[in-house]
Amino acid sequence: MHTYFDVPDFFTGFPVGMTAEETYAYAHTYIDSLKPEGEEAEQRILREIRGLSEILMQTGALYAGAAVQVIGNEPSLATLTVTVQGFRYGDDARIAAEGAMHSLIAARGREWTGQVRDLPCGPAAIVTGTRAHRVPADETTQLPVAELQAFVPVPEHQTLPQQCMLTVTFTTPSIRHWQAYMPSVVRLLRSITFTTTASEERPHALS
């Protein structure tokens, strides 16, 4: 089974599951700007980059990226991840999506809302709301972040060892730009495709 989706152009992806050679090639474009002092510092950067790439793969990430751009003459930031994990959702994908939506809203509180939408790939539970994250450099500061999560049951297939759930997570601390981002996020959701046919033309995929 293959999963394809179209990432908005303004996101820059971070490679998932890089080999040692791929890590070196990726890091080489950033080494000068990171200004490591000596070979030991450079090797530390390489280890950290590969470690992060490995962590993303272990958590089921198919894509992880960030956007740094200007909207309405103001700087704007956002992140995007797409992950897939084993998840037994039962015999009915729509019931599974509805259950996921209600459970998430109940767990996250009144400020969160949700709905089940029929995407071309099947039903999806979509929840939106705002979280307050502590900033590690300053434990007294909380950063409000707007978030959208979509949970899509992956169709069963003989190539999959178990039932799976695809999760799309979009976040932005630039809450004032939420509406500007939404058309691109919706297009991404509507582009999700599950197929048994591999395609070299659509790079964001995992079998």
Secondary structure as UniProt FT lines:
FT   STRAND          2..4
FT   TURN            9..10
FT   STRAND          12..13
FT   HELIX           20..34
FT   HELIX           39..58
FT   TURN            59..60
FT   STRAND          61..71
FT   TURN            72..73
FT   STRAND          74..86
FT   HELIX           93..108
FT   TURN            110..111
FT   STRAND          113..119
FT   TURN            120..121
FT   STRAND          122..135
FT   TURN            136..137
FT   STRAND          138..154
FT   TURN            158..159
FT   STRAND          164..172
FT   HELIX           175..177
FT   HELIX           178..191
FT   STRAND          193..195
FT   STRAND          205..206
//
